């Protein structure tokens, strides 16, 4: 009876069931609603929110320098020389504008175009969300001859604003320490932050951004006079352009929005084709990256395809060929940057633009100016159209190859590669496949696995480098064809993640240089030709141990030299150390215990923390240019490279 009474009480739904979260409680209760996630992406988004406010001061013409410091205690400081957050008390309010901005959701100076004509921070929730998700924050404002200071814990002020000195300078300094109870990790990644600040310096030629990481003793300064053109050159530094200079497209278009208000959209684009096969087009709104694109990117793509087709036919270059969008973007590197008042994003994290006027503005500017450029530069036009026609022919050849392969029942039938040891479970969400290099390691993995849910696919040697290969050649390669059939989702633009047969795809290679190379080749294949696998978090790296430390029946496994030394010390005198040169040296039970048993193993899930950085990384490691690859290897030779790209 007691259980029935408890059940009835639990079902009560009355006025007392309704909870109103006060102040910033909602942010701490549901942080993902405000910063997208609580993993490494959400952590770094905190920094972006604060820095974007400083960038807004730059775009408004009031700031020229931003200092970002990762302090030795793991906190972050962002300092600018802008106007400083207002410290007076607004009409109708009981607390200062500074405290409102830092503690109230939807409080800010960007809801009209009086203080900021264009801005990246729009919703008035940015820095207050950072405050809510930080163990502590300190805000220091230099304004109107005074230095104002207020500190907070988990978004709650420690006390009123203090005046701590006098100054003839202006600006805002925000220092915060992310709350480790809110995030999966609170360790900032130097490369991710570096890439973000460098990009913003390219997009804002008047700013100097100084980035210092006190944890590792690094300090860099970013300032670029060349704008988006210099940005594209930087992105193509590991590639081979097919025309010498980026094409620059600039213009301002005025449109009437849905409310009948005139809206000016400032369009700034640079584009340059390379001899590669991958598209690298990145878009920004008010200098904020929009990794999921949106209306501005759609307008660019439509205008690019239309203009190249019209020019090609008018000049008898294309004749009976009509290019598709993918043909006109093969090997293209482009930066699409627009500035506009009150852009409409699809979420607080501003990853996709929804403003319809942006599409029309970008399409109009690109159509006009690209047409003029092609007419005035016929030699460059010929090179670009030749590249696009080659892409068209490659696409047609790939389609024929896929059709022929399907007719042979190699991709869509139930016939799986002979080397695949499949699992008995048919639910993809419960299945995992280990891609193992070498017959010896493959044999151990097959004998050591749990046949219920673990499949094993051995591969022989190093697969084709897809960074340098057009898609129509990929299915001619046995190992890539076997991988494609085993995984089940297809390849390239036809890839369908709903048809994938395993929700965990584990790369398991030896812990040496050759193993790292093979893993990188496989990651390049997945990222370039099966990208949804990476985006959905299906791809993992197995982490086999380097050492076995044992004495008698006691044994410990170690994954690096430090762990090995610790294991030797724990086991004591007489401890033996065995270093594994490869997976094939492990017997099936050892491979299961260390690398395959879900209860004990360690794996790295591959994530795209920064799409632009990931694209640059693959181009550097797998492209034709040797020098950038050499520089990267030298820089990271003594580090454990973070593969959560």
N, C-alpha and C positions, 0 to 999 in steps of 0.2 A: 504493500500500500504506500510505503514511503516513496518508492520510486515513481509511482503514478502521480503522487502529489507534486514531487519535484518537476515532473514532466509538464503538468498543468501550469505550474508557476513559470516555467521557461517559455510557455506559449503566450503569456500575457503580453499584449501590445497596447499600451495606453500612453498617456501624455508623458509619463516618466520614462518611456522608452526612447523618446526623442532627445538626442544629445546635440547641443550647439557647441561646436569647437570655437573657442575664443582666440582672438589674435592670430598667432602663428602656430597654434596647436594643429591646425589642419595640415600644415606643411610637414610637421614631424610625424603625423599619423599616416599620411599618404605622400611621401616625398616624390615618388615616381610620377605623380600628376604634374609636378612642377619642374623637375629636372630630367624627366625621361626614364631614369633608372637609378639604382643605387650601386652599380658596378663602377668600373674605372671611367666609363663615359660620363656618368652622372657626377662623379667626383671632379673631373676636369671641367664639367659644365659650370661648376661654382666659380671657377677662375674666369671663365668666359663672360659670365654675367657681370662681374665687377670690371673687367677690362673693357667690355663693350660700353659701359658708362663713360669711361675715360675716352674711348674712341669717339663717342658722341660729342664730347667737348672739342675734340680735334676737328670733326666735321663741321661743328658750329663756328670754328675759327678762334677758339679761346684757349686751346692747349696745343703744345708742340712736342712734349716729352712725356713718356710713360715709363716708369721703372717698375719691373715685376721681380720680386725676390722670393725664392723658396728659402725660407730661413732654416737654420740648422735643427730647429725643433720640429720641423715638418709643417709649420704654418706658412701662409702666403701673405706677402705685402704687395699692394698695388698702389702706386703713388703717381699722381699727375699734377701738371701745373695749370689746370683749368680754373674756372671761376670759383670752385668750392661749392659744396652743397649749401643752400641757404640755411641760416641758423635762426632766423626770426620765426615768430609764431603767425601762421596764416590766419586770415579772418575766419571766425567761426570755430577755430580749433583751440585746444587747451595745451597742446605741446608743440615743440618747435618743428619746423619743416624738416630739419635733419633727423630728428627722432621719428617723425612720420615716415620718411623715406626708408629708414632702416628697420622699422618694426611693424609697419602696417602694409598689408597686401593692397595692391592697386593704389598706392600713393606715389606720385612722381611728377616730373615736370614735362612729360611727353604726351599728354592727352590732347594738347592742342599744338599748333605750330608757332607759338609765340616765343618760347624759350629755345626750341629746337625745330628747325625746318624739316630736317630728316634725322632719323636716329635708328640705332640698332635695338636699344632698349625701348620697349613700347608699352608693355602691359603694367608697369609699375610694381611688378612682383619680384624682379631680379635680385637686387641686393638684400631685400628683406628675407627672401628665401634662403640666400647664402647665410644670413644671420641666424635664421631658425635652425639650420642644419650644421651649425658650428658650435663646438664646445665653448668657444669664446670669440669675441670680435672686438676690435678697438677701431674707432673711427676718429680721425684727426682732420679738422678742416681749417685751412688758412683763408680767412675772408675778412674784409673790411677792417684790416689792421690787427685782428685778434687771431689767436690760435685756440680753437675749440676742440674739446675732446669728450668722448663718451664711450664707455665700455659696456659689454653685454655678455650674458651667459645664456646659451641656447635661445637667443633672440630676445631675452628680457634685459632691460637696462639695469646696470648695477646702481645707477643713481642719475641725477640730472646732468645736463651738459656742463662741463667745467671750462672756464677760460684759463689756460695754463701759460699764456705768454702773449707777446706782441710780435708782429711781423709786417713787413712791407710786401710779402709774397702772397700768392693765392694758390689754391689747389686742394685736393682731397687725397688722403691716405687711408686705405682700408687694410687692416691685417686681421686674418681669421685662421682658426684651426678647425678643420672639419671634425665633426663628432664621429668618433670611430664606432659608436653604437648605431649610426645611421647608414654606414657604408660597408661594402664588402672589403674594401681596402681604402686606406687614407694616405697611400704613398703616391706622390705625383710622379709622372713620367716626364723626364726632361725632353725627350724627342717629340712627344705629343705637344707639349707647351711651346717648344721651340718652333715647330711647324706652324702653329696657330699665330704666334706673334710675328713671324716672318711674313706670313701671308697678309696680315693686316698692315704691315709696313709697306708691302707692294701696293696695296689698295689705297693707301693714304700717303701720298708723297710728301706731305708736310710734317709727318710725325717721325720722331726717333724713339724707338722702343729699346730699352736696355733690360736685358734678362740675365739674372744672376741666380745660380743654384749653389747655395752655400754648403749643401750636403756633399757635393762632388768637386767644388772649387772651380766651376765653369762660369764664364761671364761673356755674353755676346751682345752686340749692338746691331740693330736693324734699321736701315734708312735707305730708301731707293727712290731716285729721281725719275726712273723710267716707267713707273706705273705698271699697268697690266702688260705692256709690251715686254718689260724687263721680267715680269712674272712668268710669262710664257717661255722666254729664253731660259730662265732658271729651271723650269720644269723639263725642258728639252735638253738639259745639259748632258744627260746620259743617253740621248737618242740622236738620230741623224736626220736633220731637217732636209726637205727636198726643195725648199726655196729659202733664200738667205735671211730674210727679215720677216717677223710676224706682220700679218695684215691687221691694221688698226682701224676700228670702226667706232666712231663717237657721234653722238647726237642727242638732242633733247626733243621730246614730243609731248604735247599737251593733249589730254583727253578729258572727257567728262565722265565722272564715275557714276555709280548707281544712285547717288544722292543728288546728282546734278551739279556737283562741284568740279571745277577745273583742276586737274591734277597734272603736274609736270613730272615726266619720267626721264631721268638723265641716264643715258646708255653709254657704257664704256666697255669695249670688247677688243680682245687681241686673240688671233688665231694663227696657227702655223702647222703645216702638215709635215709628218716624218715618214720615213720608209718602213715604219713598223705596221702592225696590224690591229693594234688596240686603240680604242677611243679614250681620250682623257680630257673631258670637258667638265669644268667646275664652275659653279654659279654662286653669286653672292648678291645680297640685298642690303644696302646701307652698310657694307663691309662685313656683314654676318654671313658665314657660309651656309648654304642651303644644300646639304648633301643629297636630299631627295628631290632636288630640282624644283619644279613648279611651273607657273605660267610663263615666267621670263625665259626659262630653258626651252619650253615648248615653242614659244615664238621664234627663238633662234633656230631651232632645228627645222621648223617648217620653212622659214625664209631661206635657210642655207640650201636645202634640197631643191626648192622651187627655183632659186636664182641660178644655181649651177645647171639645172636641166634647161632652163630658158636660154642661158648663154650658150650652152653646148649645142643646142638645136639651131639657134639663130646663126651660129658660126660653123654649122655643118660638121661638128666634131662628134656628136653623139649619134647622129643619123637615126637609126631605128631603135636605139637603146633609151630606156627611161630609167634613170637611177633611183634607187630607193634610199631612204634616210641612212641606213647602215653603210651603203656604198660611199656616200658623201662624207662620212665621218671616220672611215678607216684611217688609222694613223694620225688622226687630228688631235692636236693639243689646243685647248681654248679656255679662256677665262671670260665669263659673262658677269659683268658687274653693273648693277643698276642702283640708282639712288632715287628714292621717292618718298613723299610724305605718307604716313599712316598705312604702310603695307600690311596686308592681311595674311597672317601665317596660319597654318593648320594646327599649331600647338604652341605652348610657351617656349619649347626648345627651338622653335623657328627653323625646322629642318625642311619645310616645303612651303613655297609661296602660293597663295591662292588668289591674288589680286588680278582680275581680268584685264585691267588697263595695261598691265605690264606686258602681257602677251602681244597686244596690238602695238605697243610702243617699240618693243624689241624687233618684232617682225618688220615693222615699217622702216626703222633705221637700217637694219641689216639688208633688206631688199634694195634700198636706194644706194647705200654706200658700197656694198659688195659688188653690185652690178657696175658701178662706176670704176671700182678698182680693177675688175676683170677686163673691162674695156680699155683701160689705160695701161694695163700690164699683161698683154696677151701671152708673153712667154711664161709667166707664172700661171696664168689661167690654163695654158696647155699642160703644164706639169701637174696641176691639181686635177684636171679632168682625166688625164692619163691614169693617175693614181686611182680615181674613182671608177674608171672603166675596168681597171685591173681588179678592183674589189668586186665589181659586178660579175666579172667572169669567174672569179674565185667562188663567189656565192653560188652562182649557177652550177659550177663544178661540184661544190660541196653538196648541193641539193641532189644532184644526180648520184653522187656517191652514197648519200644517205638512202635515197630511193632504191638504189641497187642493193645496198646492204639489207634494207628491209625486205626486198624481194627474196633475198637469200635467207631470210628469217634469222639474221644474226643479231639484230637489235631489239626486235619486238616479240620474238617467239620465246618459248619457255626453255630453249636450249641455252644452257649456261656454259661458260668456259670450262674445259676439262680440268684445269688446274685448280678450280675453285672447290674448296671443301665447304659446302653450304651448311647452314644450321637448319634444324627441324622447325623452329618457330616461324610463323608466317606473318606475325604482326610486326611491321617495321619499327614501331616505337619500342619494341622489346629486343630488337636485333642489333648486332654490331658486327662489323667486318674489319679484320686486321689485314692491312696490306703489308706484306713482309718481303724484304729483299733476300733472295737466296734460297736454294732448295733445302739446305741444312736447317736454317732457322725456320723455314716454312714447315719442315717435317716435325721439329720440336713443338711448334705452335699448334699443329694439327693434333698431335698426341696429347698435348697439355690442356687444350681448350675444354670448355663446356659446350658440347655439341648441340645443346638445346637452343642456345641463343647466339653463339659465336661462330662466325664464318671466317675462313682463312683463304686469302688469295696471294700466293707467292708471285713475285715478279722477278724478272731476270735483269740485273744491271740497271743502268740509268735510262729512264724513258726520254722521249723526245722533248727538247726545250720548246714548249709551246709559245714562248715569248717571241721566238724568231720564225714561227711556222704558221702559215695560213691554215684555216680550218679544214679545207678540202684535202689536206695531206695527212691529217691526224688519224683518220680511220684506217689508213694504210699501215699504221704502226701497230704491231700485234699487241704489245703491252697496253697501249692506250685503248685499243678496241676491246680487249678483255676487261679492262677497268670499267669502261663505259657500259658494257653488257652486264657485268656483275652488279654495279651500283644501280643501274636500271632507269635513270632519269633522262638519258639522252645526252646531248652535247651541244654547246654553243647556244644560238638563239632558240633552238628547239627544246632546250632543257626544261623538264617538267618535274619539279620537286615532289609532286604528289605521287609520282611513279617510282620514287627511290625505295629500294628494298631494305635499307638499313638506316636507322636514325643516328647511329654512331659509326663514323668512318675513321678508323684509327691507323695512322701511319706508324709503323713499327720498324725502325731501322737501327743499325749499329750506332753506338755512341762514339763515332769517329768522324773524320773529315768526309770520307765517302758517304757515310750514312747521312750526314747533314746535307750533302749535295743532293742525294736521292730524295730526301724529305723536301728540300726546296723545290726540286723539279715537280714533285707531286703537288705541293702547295700552289705552284704556279699554274698547273693544269686546273686545279679546283677553282682558283681565284679567277682565272681568265675564261674558262670554258664551262664551269659549273658553279658560278658565283653564289647562287642561292644556298648551296650547301654550307658555305662559310657564313653567309648572312644569317642563316637559321641556326647556327651553332652546331652543325652536324660533324664538323671535322676536328679531330683530336690528334695530338702527338703522344705516343706512348713514351714513358720515362723509365727505361730499363736501368738497373743499377750498374755502376762501374766496378764495384768491389764486393767481394764476399769475404767477411772476416769471421774466422771460426776457430774453435778449440774444442775437441771432443764433440759432444752433441750440441754445443752452444754455437749459434751462428747469427750474424747480423749482416744486413746488406747496406751498402753506402752508395750514395749518388754523386758524391764529389770527394775531394781530398780531405776537406774538413770533417765530413761525416765519417770517413774512413779512420782518421786519427782518433776521433772520439770513440768509435767502436773498439779500436785496439786498446784504448785506455780502459774502457769498461770491462772488456773480456780479461784483460790483464796479461801477465807474463805468459809467454808461450803461444800467443795468438798468431794465427796464420792469416796471411792476406793473399787473396786470389783476385787478379784483375781480369775482367772479362774483355777480350778483344772483339768479341762479336756475340750476337744473339745465339749463333749456332753452337757456342761453347756451353750454353746452359742446357741441362737436361729438361725434359718436359715439365717435371714437377717444379723445378726452380723457376722456369719461365712463367708458369701459372702463379706461383707464390708471389713473385716480384712484380710482374708486368701485366698479367691478365686477370687476376682475381679481383672482381669489383670491390671486395671487402678490404683489400690491402694495397692495391695498385695506386700509382700516381699518374695522372694524365694532364696534359695541357690542352684546354679547348682553344681553338683558334678563333679569335674575334676580330672584327674590323673596328678598332677604336677610332681610327681616322682614315677615311677612304683615300684622301689625297696622299697621305703619308704611305699608305699601303701600296698605292700605285707607283710611287717613286721608289719604294723599296724593291719591288719586283723588277722595275726597269733597271735599277742599279745592279742588282744581283744577277739578272738573267739577260741583260741587253748586250749590245755589241761593244760598247765603250768600256775598255779595260780600266782606265785610270780611276773613274769614280768608284768602281768595284774595289780596286786596290786600296783606295783611301778609306772606304767603308770598313774593309777587313782590318786595316791597320788600327783604325779608331776603336773597333770593337774587339780586337784580338784578345784582350784580357778581361772581357766582360762575358757574362751569360746573356746572350742576345734575347730580348723579350720578343717571342714569336706571336704574342697576342696582337697581331697587326690589325 
